[in-house]
Amino acid sequence: MDITLNGIQVSIEVPVGKKAVVDGCNIKIVDDINRRYTIEDFRTLKIAADFTDDDKGRKNAQSFLKACEAAGIKWSSGKKPTERTLADETIAFGYRGAFLTEDTRIAHIQGGYIIVPFAQFDLPVKTYAQDFFEKFPNVSKNSYGVPVSCWACIYPKERLCPKIDSPTDNGCAACWNRPMEEENAKH
């Protein structure tokens, strides 16, 4: 990273999860709490996803494992991430070689991982169109790449489409490409 300090260009190496801040005549390396991470970052950087040790943390861990599964990441046993019961004390996941690792924060830190809170991950969100095409891959698509039918007819628990009497390809794409509600994503 290049930084200008008192008119002089300085190049410094900044570790993952950190940022350089100029403070007067000094450069400080501090945690970058605003950095967002993706599943691809999880694969390529030596970071471990960290979860709180409570019900919300376990739910977040399951969401993270679903995203890993969708990205083709598996445990070393070959099992899919969601095909295994997690140990109660497990609160961090890492990626080593080609596999998902399950361990404590301390073990990941000792292994050289940067611990990243789950809140800093941007997980892919499943849309209604993705869900529909997973279930019915051979269905026709309109010019915007979404099903020809109205999403409100397929997902009736959702609100009615305001354009149901005069649908347009463009308007339908906006509805189909919305993130799924958690309850519908399970079905």
C-alpha positions in Angstrom: 0.0 0.0 0.0 1.3 3.4 -0.9 0.9 6.3 1.6 2.0 9.9 1.5 3.6 11.0 4.7 4.9 14.6 5.0 5.0 14.8 1.2 7.0 11.6 0.8 5.5 8.5 -0.9 6.0 5.5 1.3 5.2 1.8 0.4 4.3 -0.5 3.3 2.8 -4.0 3.5 -0.5 -4.1 5.4 -1.7 -7.5 6.7 -5.2 -8.8 5.9 -7.8 -7.3 8.1 -5.7 -4.2 8.9 -5.4 -0.8 7.4 -2.7 1.9 7.5 -3.6 5.3 9.1 -1.4 8.4 9.0 -1.3 10.0 12.5 0.9 13.1 12.4 4.4 11.9 11.5 3.5 8.2 12.2 1.9 5.4 10.3 -0.3 3.2 12.5 -1.5 -0.3 11.4 -5.0 -0.7 12.9 -7.9 -3.2 12.5 -10.0 -2.5 9.5 -13.4 -3.0 11.1 -15.2 -1.7 8.0 -13.7 -4.2 5.6 -16.2 -6.6 4.0 -15.3 -10.2 3.2 -16.7 -12.7 0.7 -16.6 -16.5 0.5 -13.8 -16.0 -2.2 -11.8 -14.0 0.4 -12.4 -16.9 2.8 -10.8 -19.2 0.3 -7.9 -17.1 -0.7 -6.9 -15.2 2.4 -5.8 -16.8 5.6 -8.9 -15.7 7.6 -11.2 -17.6 9.9 -14.9 -16.7 10.2 -15.8 -16.1 13.9 -19.2 -16.6 15.5 -20.7 -15.7 18.9 -21.2 -18.6 21.2 -25.0 -18.3 21.5 -28.1 -19.3 19.5 -27.7 -16.4 17.0 -24.0 -17.3 16.5 -25.0 -21.0 15.8 -27.7 -19.8 13.3 -25.1 -17.5 11.6 -22.6 -20.4 11.5 -25.2 -22.5 9.7 -25.8 -19.6 7.2 -22.1 -19.4 6.6 -21.8 -23.2 6.1 -24.6 -23.0 3.5 -22.7 -20.3 1.6 -19.6 -22.5 1.8 -21.6 -25.5 0.4 -22.9 -23.3 -2.4 -19.3 -22.3 -3.3 -18.3 -26.0 -3.4 -16.2 -26.0 -0.2 -16.2 -29.3 1.7 -14.8 -30.8 4.9 -11.6 -32.9 4.6 -13.9 -35.9 5.0 -15.6 -35.0 1.8 -18.8 -34.2 3.5 -20.7 -31.1 2.5 -20.5 -28.3 5.2 -24.1 -28.8 6.3 -23.9 -32.6 6.5 -22.1 -32.5 9.9 -23.1 -31.7 13.4 -20.8 -29.0 14.8 -19.2 -29.3 18.2 -20.7 -26.9 20.8 -17.3 -25.2 21.4 -16.6 -24.6 17.7 -16.8 -20.9 17.0 -14.5 -20.4 14.1 -14.1 -21.8 10.6 -11.0 -21.6 8.5 -10.0 -22.8 5.0 -6.8 -24.8 4.7 -5.6 -26.4 1.5 -8.8 -27.2 -0.2 -10.9 -27.9 2.9 -13.0 -26.3 5.6 -11.5 -26.4 9.1 -13.4 -26.3 12.4 -11.7 -25.2 15.5 -11.6 -22.6 18.3 -10.5 -19.0 17.9 -7.2 -19.7 19.8 -6.3 -22.6 17.5 -6.9 -20.5 14.4 -4.9 -17.6 15.8 -2.0 -20.1 16.6 -2.3 -21.4 13.1 -1.7 -17.8 11.7 -5.3 -17.0 10.8 -6.8 -13.5 11.1 -10.1 -13.8 13.0 -12.9 -12.0 11.2 -16.3 -11.6 12.8 -19.2 -13.1 10.9 -20.8 -9.6 10.7 -18.0 -8.6 8.3 -18.9 -11.2 5.7 -21.2 -10.5 2.8 -22.7 -13.9 2.0 -24.4 -14.5 -1.3 -28.2 -14.1 -1.0 -30.5 -16.5 -2.7 -33.0 -14.9 -4.9 -36.5 -16.1 -5.8 -35.3 -16.7 -9.4 -32.3 -18.8 -8.3 -34.6 -20.9 -6.0 -37.1 -21.4 -8.8 -34.4 -22.4 -11.4 -32.8 -24.8 -9.0 -36.2 -26.6 -8.7 -37.2 -26.2 -12.3 -34.0 -25.8 -14.4 -35.7 -26.3 -17.8 -38.3 -23.5 -17.5 -38.3 -20.8 -20.1 -36.8 -17.4 -19.2 -37.9 -14.0 -20.4 -35.5 -11.4 -21.9 -34.3 -10.5 -18.4 -33.4 -14.0 -17.5 -36.2 -14.7 -15.0 -39.2 -17.1 -15.3 -42.0 -16.0 -17.6 -44.7 -16.4 -14.9 -45.3 -14.0 -12.0 -43.3 -14.7 -8.8 -46.4 -14.0 -6.7 -48.2 -17.0 -8.3 -45.3 -19.3 -7.4 -44.6 -17.9 -3.8 -48.1 -17.2 -2.6 -47.1 -16.4 1.0 -45.5 -13.3 -0.3 -47.5 -10.1 -1.0 -49.3 -9.9 -4.3 -47.6 -8.4 -7.2 -48.9 -4.9 -8.0 -48.4 -5.5 -11.7 -50.1 -8.9 -11.8 -52.8 -7.7 -14.2 -50.2 -6.0 -16.5 -46.8 -7.7 -16.0 -43.7 -6.4 -17.8 -40.5 -8.3 -18.2 -38.6 -5.5 -16.5 -40.9 -5.3 -13.5 -41.0 -9.1 -13.2 -37.2 -9.2 -13.0 -37.2 -6.8 -10.1 -39.6 -9.1 -8.2 -37.8 -12.4 -9.1 -34.3 -11.0 -8.3 -35.3 -9.9 -4.7 -33.6 -11.9 -1.9 -35.8 -14.7 -0.6 -37.3 -14.5 2.8 -35.6 -16.9 5.2 -38.7 -19.0 5.7 -39.2 -19.5 1.9 -35.5 -20.2 1.3 -35.9 -23.4 3.3 -38.6 -24.9 1.1 
